[in-house]
């Protein structure tokens, strides 16, 4: 996908291998980071699901309402965490398909610094800015 580019501006302190953009060593480095993120995400989800509200809903109506509120909040948090796990899994699939690190809109490199900052990035900075501007325009009408 796209052209090969050298990464001259990536900090060596990031730990990301140098060389042509999204070379095999870099892809494996990102895969390891994403797998760590996925493990942490799944652990957080398991922990949330194993926790109980701690309220006895057989008490008065206020206790039952408080328990329902906590359960609702936990369900919403679990949905957000699940969505994050799905994003991480999608990024891993993009590594496997050779699309990782390439803008879904333009096909151009997203940029190593941006990918290091957010390994789930799907768009270049410019494409993301365009998408956000279009979203703001559509919301204002």
N, C-alpha and C positions, 0 to 999 in steps of 0.2 A: 504494500500500500504506500503511496506517496514516494517522495525522494528520501535518500539517506542524508542526514544532517549530523554534523559533529556537535557535541555538547560542550562548548567552551566556557559557558557561564554557570555551570552547576557547581555548587560548593562541594568540595571533597568531604566536608564534615557531614553531609547528608548520609553517606555510606552507599549511595547509589553508584554503581559502576559507570565509568566514563565510556566514551566511544560513540559509534553511530547511534542515532536515535532509535530507541526500542530494540536494541540488539538483544540476543538471547540472554546475556548476563543481566541486563536491566529488567527484562521480562521476568526472569526468575526472582530477582530482588523484589519486584512488585508483587509477584505471586505469593512470596513468603509474607510480605506485609499484609496482603489481603487475607491470607489464610489466618494470620494472627488476629486480624480485625474480626473475621467471621467467627472464630473460636470465642472471642470475648463477647461478641454480640449474642451468640447462642447461649453462653453461660449466663448472661444478664437476663435473657428471656426465660431460661429454665428457673433461675432464682426468683424472678417475678411471678412465674406461674406456681411455684411451690409455696410462696408466701400466702398467707391468708390475712384477711382484714383484721383479725384479732377481736372483732366484735361478735357478740352473741346476738344474732338477729332474732332470737326468741324473746328478747327483752321488750322494752316499750317501743312505741313508734319512732321516737327520736333515735334510739339505738339502731333500729332496723334501717331508718333513713340514712344514718351515718355509714352503716355497713354497705348499703347500696351505692352510696356516693364513692366510697373507697374502691369498691369493686368496679364501678364505672371508670374511675380514674386509672386503675390498674389495667383494665381492658384497653383503654385508649393508649396507655404507655406501651403495652404489649404489641398493639397494632403498629405503632411507630418503630419499635425495635424490630418487628418482623419485616417491615418495609425496608429497613436498613440492611438486614440480613439478605433480603432479595437483591438489593442494589449491589452488595458485595459479591453475591453469587453471579450476577450479571457481568460484573467487571472481570471475574475469573473466566467466564465464558468468552468475553472479548479477548482475553489473552490467548485462549485456545484457538480462537478463530482468526487471530492476527489483526484484529481491529482495535486492540487496546492502545490508548495513547493517540488515536487519530480522531479528529473531530467528526461527529456523526452528521453534521450539517455540511461541512466544506470538504472533508477528506484530508485536510491539512493537519500537520502535527499539532497537538494540543500544547506541547512544550513540557520539557522535563521538570522545570521548576514548578509549574502548575500541577503536574501529576504527583510530584513529591508532596506538595502542600495538600492536595486532595486527590488521593488515588482513585476516587470514584468519578472524577471529571469525565464528562462525555463530550464536552464542547470546548473549543478554543475560547480564550478570553473575549475575543471580538465577537464570535458567534453567540456566546452567552450574553454579552451586553446587548446584542441585537434582539435576542429572545426576550430578555427582561424589558427592553424598551417597547417591544410589540405587546407584551403582556400588560404593561402599564397603559398603553394606548387603548387596548381593548377593554380594560376595566374602567377607563374614564368615559367611555361612550355608552 
